[in-house]
């Protein structure tokens, strides 16, 4: 059987035999017309002629269904055939002419039945089924396109020309329809658009076609669903808070700031706090807080103030004595140098985040201030080194009373002998260095600076042990009011208990912060309350996990002036501990309790008006 015969469906043996004998759909139709004419003329032989005409019609229908090469426009549905009997086979073998062949197939062909006319509903159903089949095959179907229920073997061909005949065999040679160059046919060869012919890979890519692209999976059509009712809501702008309105008014009328009159220092500080929460302080609205008469200036968020704006600050506030800038990461050498020459009365400087200032600028600043500087408090200054400490002590050591070198990356034991020369220190903060200070260096420092020391913070020095408590703090300090020893994992329950039990004569502490020290427990808390309980205002024992419930209940009676308490992650805290705090005398002064991680608290945890409880897991406890 030939490959290029344009066959659109399976070919039976009878169809092939008829084609070899020259029987096509055209010859069968002509023969049928001739027989019909003869039947009309011969009325006496109408029955015999009718039988012959019916056999010819059956053979014609079979031949049209099986033959597609000569007449593509003669498409007839092929009916199923019955198995052929021995008589039919004998006639097919013995027959030598066309009429005998048709007679031989007469018994096998079923009698053609007249199609019944379908109703409109049935036709619509068949069309919908045909569209569904087309979509399954990946064919895009429009809703207004008319489909008939066609059989895939007998339906008319959708392609013409070379595309209908299929691509040439793989490995054969063809001439490109575009560039006319010979190329080898592969499985990825594509037909020319418009045809006829085929395209080489280069021309295919030049036309923007991808021969290697995989066919896209047919989209599944979702079942129609009922349309939901869409409700449109009118978005009404919420009323703005008074603080936000004030910020907008001040920012808009910053040029006419004199119209506000004398706002007052307290009100200015409140406005500064509100602006800092929204990070709205800029170089444009900062002049609201400037005044020649200012002696104290505080910005709680100076993130948006560049170096030039900070120079303007010094020029418009020449009489400032105390300056505090939080989050001042943009201050640099030029700004600190400008301050050295313009802030003649500066006695206290507090900065959070002066990352960009280099040691030469610090040294020039200390030299310019001289013995005038009384407070120097900086946090997170990675460039501050040993040379800066030497210059600070050399020029300002005799008058310096407050010193904070917190989170200094280059802090080391070598800093402490220079700091020890500051004999008038009242406030000392050496917390959270990159490399922890050692016991011996801290003990030697406290032996010199402790006589007047009221505030001491050694938090974050993880190498410090109980030796510092006994030989340093207990032996030398007598005037401490605030002690911060957070995040010291080497401290023990016995060591802390020994510090408070043997610390005499000494005035009671007002503020104790010993959070994240996992060693202290019941003995340490009992000694602490006995020593400093009567004057204690703030207590932070977060993470004292092994403290007993009975000892925690003593806080209520031992600290009648307590205002803030943090007992987070203390496993012994329960509802009765909180109840004892709220019903005791300290319940009148208590403002805040933090109980994060206290799993024994239930939803029945008591509350009291004016006391805020943070961290109750069972329910959101707050001011009632």
C-alpha positions as CSV (number, residue, x, y, z in Angstrom):
1,X,0.0,0.0,0.0
2,X,1.4,3.4,-1.0
3,X,2.3,5.9,1.8
4,X,1.2,9.0,0.1
5,X,-2.4,8.1,-0.7
6,X,-4.1,10.7,1.4
7,X,-6.0,8.1,3.4
8,X,-8.0,9.6,6.2
9,X,-9.1,6.4,8.0
10,X,-8.5,2.7,8.2
11,X,-8.5,0.9,4.8
12,X,-10.2,-2.5,4.4
13,X,-9.3,-5.3,2.0
14,X,-12.4,-4.7,-0.1
15,X,-11.6,-0.9,-0.4
16,X,-8.1,-1.7,-1.7
17,X,-9.5,-4.3,-4.1
18,X,-12.0,-1.9,-5.6
19,X,-9.4,0.7,-6.1
20,X,-7.1,-1.7,-7.9
21,X,-10.0,-2.6,-10.3
22,X,-10.6,1.1,-11.1
23,X,-13.8,1.4,-9.2
24,X,-14.1,4.8,-7.7
25,X,-16.9,6.9,-6.2
26,X,-17.4,8.7,-9.6
27,X,-17.9,5.5,-11.6
28,X,-20.2,4.1,-9.0
29,X,-22.4,7.2,-9.1
30,X,-22.5,7.2,-12.9
31,X,-23.6,3.5,-12.9
32,X,-26.2,4.3,-10.4
33,X,-27.7,7.1,-12.5
34,X,-27.7,4.8,-15.6
35,X,-29.6,2.1,-13.7
36,X,-32.1,4.5,-12.3
37,X,-32.8,5.7,-15.9
38,X,-33.3,2.1,-17.0
39,X,-35.6,1.4,-14.1
40,X,-37.8,4.3,-15.1
41,X,-38.1,3.1,-18.7
42,X,-38.8,-0.6,-17.9
43,X,-41.9,-0.6,-15.7
44,X,-42.6,-4.3,-16.1
45,X,-39.1,-5.2,-14.6
46,X,-39.4,-2.7,-11.8
47,X,-38.8,-5.2,-9.0
48,X,-35.7,-6.7,-10.5
49,X,-34.4,-3.3,-11.4
50,X,-35.1,-2.0,-7.9
51,X,-33.2,-4.8,-6.4
52,X,-30.2,-4.2,-8.7
53,X,-30.4,-0.4,-7.9
54,X,-30.4,-1.1,-4.2
55,X,-27.3,-3.3,-4.5
56,X,-25.5,-0.6,-6.5
57,X,-26.4,2.0,-4.0
58,X,-25.0,-0.1,-1.2
59,X,-21.8,-0.7,-3.0
60,X,-21.6,3.0,-3.9
61,X,-22.0,4.0,-0.3
62,X,-19.2,1.6,0.8
63,X,-16.9,2.7,-2.0
64,X,-17.4,6.4,-1.1
65,X,-16.7,5.8,2.5
66,X,-13.5,3.8,1.7
67,X,-12.1,6.0,-1.1
68,X,-10.7,9.4,-0.4
69,X,-7.8,9.9,-2.8
70,X,-9.8,11.0,-5.9
71,X,-12.7,13.1,-4.6
72,X,-12.2,14.7,-1.2
73,X,-15.6,16.5,-1.5
74,X,-17.5,13.1,-1.6
75,X,-17.6,12.4,2.2
76,X,-20.2,9.8,3.2
77,X,-20.5,8.2,6.7
78,X,-19.4,4.6,6.6
79,X,-21.8,2.1,8.2
80,X,-20.6,-0.9,10.2
81,X,-20.3,-4.2,8.2
82,X,-21.4,-7.7,9.1
83,X,-18.9,-10.6,8.8
84,X,-18.8,-11.9,5.2
85,X,-20.0,-15.4,4.6
86,X,-18.6,-18.2,2.4
87,X,-20.9,-17.3,-0.4
88,X,-19.7,-13.7,-0.5
89,X,-16.0,-14.9,-0.4
90,X,-16.6,-17.2,-3.3
91,X,-18.2,-14.6,-5.4
92,X,-15.4,-12.2,-4.7
93,X,-12.8,-14.7,-5.8
94,X,-14.7,-15.9,-8.9
95,X,-15.9,-12.5,-10.1
96,X,-13.9,-11.1,-12.9
97,X,-15.8,-7.9,-13.8
98,X,-17.1,-4.9,-11.8
99,X,-20.8,-6.0,-11.8
100,X,-19.9,-9.4,-10.3
101,X,-17.9,-7.6,-7.5
102,X,-20.8,-5.4,-6.7
103,X,-23.1,-8.4,-6.6
104,X,-20.7,-10.2,-4.3
105,X,-20.8,-7.4,-1.8
106,X,-24.6,-7.0,-2.0
107,X,-25.4,-9.5,0.7
108,X,-22.8,-8.1,3.1
109,X,-23.8,-4.4,2.9
110,X,-26.5,-3.4,5.3
111,X,-29.6,-1.7,3.9
112,X,-29.3,2.1,4.2
113,X,-31.7,3.6,6.6
114,X,-33.2,7.1,6.2
115,X,-32.0,9.5,8.8
116,X,-34.6,10.8,11.1
117,X,-34.8,14.6,11.5
118,X,-33.5,15.6,14.9
119,X,-35.2,18.1,17.1
120,X,-33.6,21.4,17.9
121,X,-32.8,20.3,21.4
122,X,-31.1,17.1,20.1
123,X,-29.1,19.1,17.6
124,X,-27.9,21.5,20.3
125,X,-26.8,18.6,22.4
126,X,-24.8,17.1,19.5
127,X,-23.2,20.4,18.8
128,X,-22.2,20.8,22.5
129,X,-20.7,17.3,22.5
130,X,-18.7,18.1,19.3
131,X,-17.3,21.3,20.9
132,X,-16.3,19.4,24.0
133,X,-14.4,16.8,21.9
134,X,-12.7,19.5,20.0
135,X,-11.5,21.2,23.2
136,X,-10.2,17.9,24.6
137,X,-7.9,17.7,21.5
138,X,-6.6,21.2,22.1
139,X,-8.6,22.9,19.4
140,X,-9.8,26.4,20.3
141,X,-13.5,26.6,19.7
142,X,-15.6,29.8,19.6
143,X,-19.1,29.9,20.9
144,X,-20.6,31.1,17.6
145,X,-19.0,28.3,15.5
146,X,-21.3,25.7,14.1
147,X,-20.3,22.1,14.7
148,X,-21.7,18.8,13.6
149,X,-21.3,15.5,15.3
150,X,-18.6,14.1,13.0
151,X,-16.7,10.9,13.2
152,X,-13.0,11.3,13.4
153,X,-12.4,8.9,10.6
154,X,-15.0,10.1,8.1
155,X,-14.9,13.8,8.9
156,X,-13.5,16.2,6.2
157,X,-9.8,16.9,6.5
158,X,-9.0,20.2,8.2
159,X,-5.7,20.5,6.3
160,X,-4.8,21.0,2.7
161,X,-1.8,20.6,0.6
162,X,1.5,19.4,2.1
163,X,0.2,19.8,5.7
164,X,-2.7,17.4,4.9
165,X,-0.3,14.8,3.5
166,X,1.9,15.0,6.6
167,X,5.6,15.9,6.9
168,X,8.1,14.0,4.7
169,X,9.9,11.1,6.2
170,X,12.5,11.9,8.9
171,X,16.0,11.9,7.4
172,X,14.9,12.8,3.8
173,X,16.0,16.0,2.1
174,X,13.7,18.9,1.3
175,X,14.1,22.4,-0.1
176,X,13.2,25.2,2.3
177,X,10.1,27.1,1.1
178,X,11.7,30.4,2.2
179,X,15.4,30.3,1.6
180,X,15.3,27.5,-0.9
181,X,18.2,25.8,0.7
182,X,18.3,22.0,1.1
183,X,18.0,20.7,4.6
184,X,17.4,17.4,6.4
185,X,13.9,16.7,7.7
186,X,13.6,16.0,11.4
187,X,10.7,15.4,13.7
188,X,10.7,19.2,14.5
189,X,10.4,20.4,10.9
190,X,7.4,22.8,10.5
191,X,5.3,23.6,7.5
192,X,5.5,26.9,5.7
193,X,2.9,29.5,6.6
194,X,1.4,30.0,4.1
195,X,2.1,26.8,2.3
196,X,3.0,24.8,0.4
197,X,6.4,23.5,1.5
198,X,8.5,23.1,4.6
199,X,10.8,25.4,6.5
200,X,14.4,24.8,7.8
201,X,15.2,25.5,11.4
202,X,16.9,28.8,10.7
203,X,13.9,30.2,8.8
204,X,11.5,28.8,11.4
205,X,13.4,30.7,14.2
206,X,13.5,33.8,12.0
207,X,9.7,33.8,11.8
208,X,9.5,33.7,15.6
209,X,8.4,30.1,15.8
210,X,9.8,27.6,18.2
211,X,9.9,24.1,16.7
212,X,10.9,22.6,20.1
213,X,8.1,24.2,22.0
214,X,5.8,21.6,23.7
215,X,2.1,21.9,23.0
216,X,0.3,23.7,25.7
217,X,-2.0,21.6,27.8
218,X,-5.7,22.4,27.1
219,X,-7.3,24.6,29.6
220,X,-10.0,23.0,31.6
221,X,-13.2,24.9,31.4
222,X,-14.7,25.5,34.8
223,X,-18.2,24.5,35.3
224,X,-20.5,27.5,35.3
225,X,-21.3,28.7,38.8
226,X,-23.9,31.0,40.0
227,X,-22.9,34.6,40.1
228,X,-22.4,35.9,43.6
229,X,-23.8,39.2,44.7
230,X,-21.0,41.8,45.1
231,X,-21.6,44.3,47.8
232,X,-19.8,47.6,47.4
233,X,-18.7,49.3,50.6
234,X,-18.0,53.0,50.7
235,X,-14.6,53.5,52.3
236,X,-14.8,56.3,54.9
237,X,-11.6,57.8,56.1
238,X,-11.1,57.3,59.8
239,X,-10.7,60.3,62.0
240,X,-7.0,61.1,62.5
241,X,-5.5,61.3,66.0
242,X,-4.8,64.7,67.6
243,X,-1.1,64.1,67.6
244,X,-1.1,63.3,63.9
245,X,-3.1,66.5,63.1
246,X,-0.6,68.5,65.2
247,X,2.3,67.1,63.3
248,X,0.7,67.9,60.0
249,X,-0.1,71.4,61.0
250,X,3.3,72.1,62.4
251,X,5.0,70.6,59.3
252,X,2.8,72.6,57.0
253,X,3.3,75.9,58.8
254,X,6.9,75.5,59.9
255,X,7.8,78.9,58.4
256,X,5.2,80.6,60.6
257,X,6.3,78.8,63.8
258,X,6.3,82.1,65.7
259,X,2.5,82.1,65.5
260,X,2.3,79.3,68.0
261,X,3.7,81.6,70.7
262,X,5.5,80.3,73.8
263,X,4.8,76.5,73.7
264,X,6.9,75.7,76.8
265,X,9.7,73.2,77.4
266,X,7.3,70.5,78.6
267,X,5.0,70.7,75.6
268,X,8.0,70.8,73.2
269,X,9.3,67.6,74.8
270,X,5.9,65.9,74.3
271,X,5.8,67.0,70.7
272,X,9.3,65.7,70.2
273,X,8.3,62.3,71.5
274,X,5.3,62.1,69.2
275,X,7.3,63.1,66.2
276,X,9.9,60.6,67.0
277,X,7.4,57.7,67.1
278,X,6.4,58.5,63.5
279,X,10.0,59.2,62.5
280,X,8.8,62.6,61.2
281,X,11.6,64.8,62.5
282,X,13.4,66.4,59.5
283,X,15.6,69.3,58.8
284,X,12.5,71.3,57.8
285,X,10.5,70.9,61.0
286,X,13.5,70.7,63.5
287,X,13.6,74.5,63.9
288,X,10.4,74.2,65.9
289,X,12.6,73.1,68.8
290,X,15.4,75.6,68.3
291,X,15.9,78.7,70.4
292,X,18.8,80.8,71.5
293,X,17.6,80.5,75.1
294,X,17.6,76.6,75.0
295,X,19.9,75.0,77.6
296,X,18.6,71.5,77.1
297,X,17.7,69.8,73.8
298,X,16.6,66.3,73.2
299,X,15.8,64.5,69.9
300,X,14.5,60.9,70.4
301,X,15.0,60.0,66.7
302,X,17.5,62.0,64.6
303,X,17.6,59.4,61.8
304,X,16.7,61.9,59.1
305,X,19.0,64.7,60.3
306,X,22.1,64.8,58.1
307,X,25.4,66.3,59.1
308,X,24.5,69.7,57.7
309,X,21.3,69.8,59.7
310,X,23.2,68.9,62.9
311,X,25.6,71.8,62.2
312,X,22.5,74.1,61.9
313,X,21.4,72.8,65.3
314,X,24.6,74.0,66.9
315,X,24.4,77.4,65.2
316,X,20.8,78.1,66.3
317,X,21.2,76.7,69.9
318,X,24.6,78.2,71.0
319,X,23.7,78.1,74.7
320,X,22.8,74.4,74.9
321,X,24.3,72.8,78.0
322,X,22.8,69.3,77.7
323,X,22.4,67.6,74.3
324,X,20.9,64.2,73.7
325,X,20.5,62.7,70.2
326,X,19.1,59.2,69.8
327,X,19.6,57.3,66.5
328,X,22.0,59.9,65.2
329,X,23.7,57.6,62.7
330,X,24.4,60.4,60.1
331,X,26.6,62.5,62.4
332,X,30.2,62.7,61.1
333,X,33.5,64.4,61.7
334,X,32.4,67.7,60.3
335,X,29.4,68.0,62.6
336,X,31.4,67.1,65.8
337,X,34.0,69.6,64.8
338,X,31.3,72.3,64.3
339,X,30.0,71.5,67.8
340,X,33.5,72.0,69.2
341,X,33.6,75.6,68.0
342,X,29.9,76.6,68.5
343,X,28.6,74.8,71.6
344,X,30.7,76.7,74.1
345,X,28.5,75.8,77.1
346,X,28.1,72.1,76.5
347,X,28.6,70.1,79.7
348,X,26.7,66.8,78.9
349,X,26.6,64.9,75.6
350,X,24.5,61.8,75.1
351,X,24.6,60.1,71.7
352,X,23.1,56.8,70.4
353,X,24.7,55.4,67.3
354,X,27.5,57.9,66.3
355,X,29.0,55.3,63.9
356,X,30.9,57.6,61.5
357,X,32.9,59.7,63.9
358,X,36.6,58.8,63.8
359,X,39.2,59.0,66.6
360,X,40.8,62.3,65.5
361,X,37.5,64.1,65.6
362,X,36.8,62.7,69.1
363,X,40.2,63.8,70.3
364,X,39.7,67.4,69.0
365,X,36.3,67.5,70.6
366,X,37.7,66.5,74.1
367,X,40.5,69.0,73.7
368,X,38.1,71.8,72.9
369,X,35.8,71.0,75.8
370,X,38.6,70.6,78.3
371,X,37.5,70.5,82.0
372,X,34.0,71.7,81.1
373,X,32.6,68.3,80.1
374,X,30.8,66.6,83.0
375,X,28.8,63.9,81.2
376,X,29.9,61.8,78.2
377,X,27.5,59.0,77.4
378,X,27.8,57.2,74.0
379,X,26.4,53.9,72.8
380,X,27.4,51.9,69.7
381,X,30.5,53.8,68.5
382,X,32.7,51.2,66.8
383,X,35.6,53.6,66.1
384,X,36.1,54.7,69.7
385,X,39.4,53.3,70.7
386,X,42.1,53.5,73.4
387,X,43.5,56.8,72.1
388,X,40.0,58.4,72.5
389,X,39.8,57.2,76.1
390,X,43.3,58.6,76.9
391,X,42.2,62.0,75.4
392,X,39.0,61.9,77.4
393,X,40.6,61.3,80.7
394,X,43.5,63.7,80.0
395,X,41.2,66.7,79.2
396,X,38.0,65.9,81.0
397,X,38.9,63.4,83.7
398,X,38.8,65.7,86.7
399,X,35.3,67.0,86.1
400,X,33.7,63.9,84.5
401,X,30.8,62.5,86.6
402,X,28.9,60.5,84.1
403,X,30.6,58.0,81.7
404,X,28.9,55.5,79.4
405,X,30.8,53.4,77.0
406,X,28.2,50.9,76.0
407,X,28.4,48.5,73.1
408,X,31.9,49.7,72.2
409,X,33.5,47.3,69.8
410,X,37.1,48.0,70.9
411,X,36.5,47.9,74.6
412,X,39.1,45.9,76.5
413,X,40.8,45.6,79.9
414,X,43.3,48.2,78.8
415,X,40.6,50.9,78.9
416,X,40.0,50.4,82.7
417,X,43.3,51.9,84.1
418,X,42.6,55.1,82.3
419,X,39.0,55.2,83.4
420,X,40.1,54.7,87.0
421,X,41.7,58.1,86.9
422,X,38.2,59.7,86.9
423,X,37.8,59.8,90.6
424,X,34.5,61.8,90.6
425,X,32.4,59.3,88.7
426,X,28.8,58.9,89.9
427,X,27.4,57.1,86.8
428,X,29.5,54.3,85.2
429,X,28.2,52.1,82.3
430,X,30.6,49.5,80.7
431,X,27.9,47.2,79.3
432,X,27.9,44.8,76.4
433,X,31.4,45.0,74.9
434,X,32.4,42.8,72.1
435,X,35.0,41.1,74.3
436,X,34.1,40.7,78.0
437,X,36.0,42.4,80.7
438,X,37.8,40.2,83.3
439,X,37.3,39.9,87.1
440,X,40.7,41.3,88.1
441,X,40.5,44.4,85.9
442,X,37.0,45.3,87.1
443,X,37.9,44.8,90.8
444,X,40.8,47.2,90.4
445,X,38.6,49.7,88.7
446,X,35.9,49.5,91.4
447,X,38.5,49.9,94.2
448,X,39.3,53.4,92.8
449,X,36.1,54.8,91.4
450,X,33.5,53.3,93.9
451,X,33.5,55.9,96.7
452,X,30.9,58.2,95.0
453,X,29.4,55.7,92.6
454,X,25.6,55.6,92.5
455,X,24.9,53.8,89.2
456,X,26.9,50.8,88.0
457,X,26.2,48.6,84.9
458,X,28.4,45.7,84.0
459,X,25.7,43.9,81.9
460,X,26.8,41.7,79.0
461,X,30.3,40.9,80.4
462,X,29.8,37.2,80.2
463,X,33.2,36.3,81.7
464,X,32.5,38.0,85.1
465,X,31.9,35.6,88.0
466,X,30.9,35.7,91.7
467,X,34.5,37.0,92.4
468,X,33.4,40.5,91.1
469,X,30.4,40.5,93.4
470,X,32.5,39.7,96.5
471,X,35.8,41.4,95.9
472,X,34.6,44.3,93.9
473,X,31.0,45.4,94.5
474,X,30.6,44.2,98.1
475,X,34.0,45.3,99.3
476,X,34.2,48.8,97.8
477,X,30.8,50.2,96.9
478,X,28.8,52.0,99.6
479,X,26.6,54.5,97.8
480,X,25.1,52.5,95.0
481,X,21.4,53.1,94.2
482,X,21.1,51.3,90.8
483,X,22.8,48.0,89.9
484,X,22.6,46.4,86.5
485,X,24.1,42.9,86.1
486,X,22.1,41.5,83.2
487,X,23.2,38.5,81.1
488,X,25.9,37.2,83.4
489,X,25.7,33.4,83.0
490,X,28.5,32.7,85.5
491,X,26.7,34.1,88.5
492,X,25.4,31.5,91.0
493,X,22.6,31.5,93.5
494,X,25.0,31.3,96.4
495,X,27.2,34.1,95.1
496,X,24.3,36.5,94.7
497,X,22.9,35.6,98.1
498,X,26.3,36.2,99.7
499,X,26.5,39.6,98.0
500,X,23.3,40.9,99.6
501,X,23.6,39.1,102.9
502,X,27.1,40.4,103.6
503,X,26.8,43.9,102.0
504,X,26.9,46.1,105.1
505,X,26.9,48.9,105.9
506,X,25.2,49.9,102.7
507,X,22.0,51.8,101.9
508,X,19.3,49.8,100.2
509,X,19.2,49.8,96.4
510,X,16.3,51.4,94.5
511,X,16.7,49.7,91.1
512,X,18.1,46.2,90.5
513,X,18.3,44.6,87.0
514,X,19.6,41.0,86.9
515,X,17.7,39.6,83.9
516,X,18.9,36.5,82.0
517,X,21.1,35.3,84.9
518,X,20.1,31.7,85.1
519,X,22.1,30.8,88.2
520,X,20.3,32.9,90.9
521,X,17.2,31.5,92.5
522,X,15.4,31.4,95.8
523,X,18.3,32.1,98.1
524,X,19.4,35.1,96.1
525,X,15.9,36.6,95.9
526,X,15.4,36.1,99.7
527,X,18.6,37.9,100.5
528,X,17.9,40.6,97.9
529,X,14.5,41.4,99.4
530,X,15.9,41.4,103.0
531,X,18.6,43.9,102.0
532,X,16.9,46.3,99.5
533,X,13.2,45.4,99.8
534,X,12.1,48.5,101.7
535,X,13.4,51.1,99.2
536,X,13.1,49.0,96.0
537,X,11.3,50.8,93.2
538,X,12.2,48.6,90.2
539,X,13.1,44.9,90.2
540,X,14.0,42.8,87.1
541,X,14.7,39.1,87.8
542,X,13.7,37.8,84.4
543,X,14.8,34.1,83.8
544,X,15.3,33.2,87.5
545,X,13.5,30.0,86.5
546,X,14.2,28.0,89.7
547,X,12.8,30.4,92.2
548,X,10.2,29.0,94.4
549,X,6.6,30.2,94.6
550,X,6.9,30.9,98.3
551,X,9.9,33.2,97.9
552,X,8.2,35.0,95.0
553,X,5.2,35.7,97.2
554,X,7.4,37.6,99.6
555,X,7.9,40.4,97.1
556,X,4.5,41.8,97.9
557,X,5.3,42.3,101.6
558,X,9.1,43.0,101.4
559,X,8.9,45.8,98.7
560,X,6.0,48.1,99.6
561,X,7.3,50.9,97.3
562,X,7.7,48.7,94.2
563,X,6.5,50.3,90.9
564,X,7.8,48.0,88.2
565,X,8.4,44.3,88.4
566,X,9.6,41.8,85.8
567,X,9.3,38.1,86.8
568,X,9.2,36.7,83.2
569,X,10.2,33.1,82.8
570,X,10.1,32.5,86.5
571,X,8.4,29.1,86.7
572,X,7.0,29.6,90.2
573,X,4.8,32.6,89.3
574,X,1.1,31.7,89.4
575,X,-2.3,33.4,90.0
576,X,-1.7,33.6,93.8
577,X,1.6,35.4,93.4
578,X,-0.1,38.1,91.3
579,X,-2.9,38.3,93.7
580,X,-0.6,38.9,96.6
581,X,1.1,41.7,94.7
582,X,-2.2,43.4,93.9
583,X,-3.7,43.1,97.4
584,X,-0.5,44.1,99.3
585,X,0.6,47.7,100.1
586,X,2.8,47.7,97.0
587,X,-0.4,47.3,95.0
588,X,-1.0,51.0,95.5
589,X,2.3,52.0,93.9
590,X,2.6,49.2,91.4
591,X,2.2,50.3,87.8
592,X,3.6,47.5,85.6
593,X,4.1,43.7,85.9
594,X,5.8,41.6,83.2
595,X,5.1,37.9,83.3
596,X,6.2,36.6,79.9
597,X,6.8,32.9,79.9
598,X,5.0,32.2,83.2
599,X,3.0,29.2,82.1
600,X,1.2,28.6,85.5
601,X,-0.9,31.7,85.1
602,X,-4.5,31.0,84.0
603,X,-7.3,32.9,82.6
604,X,-8.3,33.7,86.1
605,X,-5.2,35.8,86.7
606,X,-6.4,38.7,88.8
607,X,-6.2,42.3,87.6
608,X,-6.5,45.7,89.1
609,X,-7.3,49.2,87.9
610,X,-4.2,51.1,87.1
611,X,-1.9,48.1,87.0
612,X,-0.8,46.8,83.6
613,X,0.1,43.1,83.3
614,X,2.1,42.1,80.2
615,X,2.6,38.6,78.9
616,X,-0.3,36.5,80.3
617,X,-0.6,33.6,77.8
618,X,-4.1,32.5,78.9
619,X,-5.7,35.9,77.9
620,X,-4.7,39.4,77.0
621,X,-4.4,41.1,80.3
622,X,-4.1,44.8,80.4
623,X,-5.4,47.8,82.3
624,X,-9.0,47.2,83.4
